[in-house]
Amino acid sequence: MKKIFALLLLSVTIHSCSLVPLTGRRQLAFIPNSQMQSMATQQYSTFMQSNKVITGTADAQMVARVGQRIAAATTEYLKSKGMIDRLNGFSWEYKLVE
């Protein structure tokens, strides 16, 4: 009986996993994306308030360039896969912090 329960639990867990579009791997998410985005935004705000942002340097410009390239590549990839809607609500921002 325990083996049947374990097998059932395993199959439900695997079935409830979602596919990550960028990697093609499966993930089990216990928190909805909307809640995760809200939490990430709040933590980012807290982090940015407690750390010094470096601007106007070659390193800060490099961070911005690399970030923009990553955003463009991600957007293009998702567009080519018909999953551009996965970026709804995303806000790309690149900052160098001390």
C-alpha positions in Angstrom: 0.0 0.0 0.0 2.8 2.4 0.8 4.5 1.7 -2.5 1.2 2.5 -4.4 0.8 5.7 -2.4 4.4 6.8 -3.1 4.0 6.0 -6.8 0.8 8.0 -7.0 2.4 10.9 -5.2 5.4 10.8 -7.5 3.2 10.7 -10.6 1.1 13.6 -9.4 4.2 15.6 -8.6 5.8 15.0 -12.0 2.5 15.7 -13.8 2.2 19.1 -12.0 5.6 20.2 -13.1 5.7 22.9 -15.7 8.1 23.2 -18.6 10.7 26.0 -18.4 10.8 27.5 -21.9 14.5 28.7 -21.9 16.0 25.4 -20.7 13.3 22.8 -21.7 13.6 21.3 -18.2 10.6 20.7 -15.9 10.2 22.6 -12.6 7.9 22.2 -9.6 6.7 25.7 -8.6 5.1 25.9 -5.2 4.5 29.7 -5.6 2.6 31.2 -8.6 4.6 33.4 -11.0 2.5 36.4 -10.1 3.4 36.1 -6.5 7.0 35.3 -7.3 7.2 38.5 -9.3 5.7 40.6 -6.6 8.1 39.2 -4.0 11.1 39.7 -6.4 10.1 43.3 -7.0 9.8 44.0 -3.2 13.2 42.4 -2.6 14.8 44.3 -5.4 13.5 47.5 -4.1 14.9 46.7 -0.6 18.2 45.7 -2.1 18.5 48.9 -4.2 17.7 51.1 -1.2 20.5 49.5 0.9 23.2 49.4 -1.7 25.1 52.2 -3.6 24.4 52.2 -7.4 27.5 53.0 -9.5 26.8 55.1 -12.6 28.8 56.8 -15.3 31.7 54.3 -15.3 32.9 51.9 -18.0 31.9 49.0 -15.8 28.4 50.4 -15.3 28.0 50.9 -19.1 29.2 47.3 -19.7 26.6 46.0 -17.3 23.9 47.9 -19.2 25.1 46.7 -22.6 25.3 43.0 -21.5 21.9 43.2 -19.8 20.3 44.7 -23.0 21.8 41.9 -25.1 20.5 39.3 -22.7 17.0 40.9 -22.8 17.1 41.1 -26.6 18.2 37.5 -26.9 15.6 36.3 -24.5 12.8 38.3 -26.2 13.8 37.0 -29.6 14.0 33.4 -28.4 10.6 33.5 -26.8 9.1 35.2 -29.8 10.5 32.5 -32.1 8.9 29.9 -29.9 5.5 31.7 -29.7 5.9 32.3 -26.0 6.4 36.1 -25.9 3.5 36.4 -23.5 5.8 34.9 -20.8 7.5 38.3 -20.6 4.3 40.2 -19.7 4.9 42.2 -16.6 8.7 41.9 -16.8 10.7 45.1 -16.3 14.3 44.9 -17.5 16.7 47.0 -15.4 20.5 46.8 -15.2 22.5 48.4 -12.5 26.0 48.0 -11.1 26.0 48.1 -7.3 29.0 48.5 -5.0 
